[in-house]
């Protein structure tokens, strides 16, 4: 088995943030070509009925009950 060098501290920071998400069950995806990080609170992802773009290039997606169903982070690698 190969030993891989990774920065465990980054993953530990991610684990801390998950407690603050609207729902505990979620999936993520990163599109390196578009540099976009997706967080969805449903699998498969639900279509959004509404969304808002924040000043820091984050798209928050809502369902018809105005509950957050996902977050899209633009320019993810530059954060």
N, C-alpha and C positions, 0 to 999 in steps of 0.2 A: 504494500500500500504506500503510495506516494504521500509525502508530507507537503501540504500546500500552505504557503504563507499568506494569511489574510489578517486584516485589521479587525480583530474581534470587538474592539471598542465601538466601531461603527454599528455592528449588529446589535450590541447591547443598547445603544442609543435608540435604534429602531424599536427594540422591544419595549422600551420605556414609553415611546410615543403611542404604541398600539393601545395602551390603556385609555387614551384620550380620544380615540376614534368613536364615531357615533354608534358603531356596531362592532362586536367582537369578531364575528366571522367575516373575512374579507379575502380577496385575492388581488394580487398585483401583477403588473406587466410593465416592461420597459421597452420602448421602441427606440433603439439606438440611432437609427437613421433619422427619425424625426426629433429625437431627444425629448421624448415625452414619457412621463411616468404616470401610469393609470392605477387607481385604487377603486375597486368596485366592491360594494357590500352585498352583492347578489351574484350567484353563479347559476346559470349564465347571466351576464349583465343585463339589467333591465333598460329599456329605452327611457330616456329622460323626457318628462313633460315640460320641464323648464330648466334653465341653467343661468348662472351668472359668472362673469369674468371679473375676478378681483384685480386690484391695482398691481398685485405682484404676479400676474400671469398664472393664476390658478383658476380652473373652471370647476365650479361646484354644481353638480347635477342633482335635480330634484324629481321626485315622482309626483303624481297628481295630488297626494296628501301633503305635499311640501316637505317630505322627509328626504334627507340626503341619501342618495343611492350611489353616489360615486364622486371621486375627485380626480381631476386631470391636472398634472403639474407640467407646464410648458418650460422649456429650457432647463430641464432637470439637472443636467450635469454641471451647470454653471452655478448651482446653489451651494 
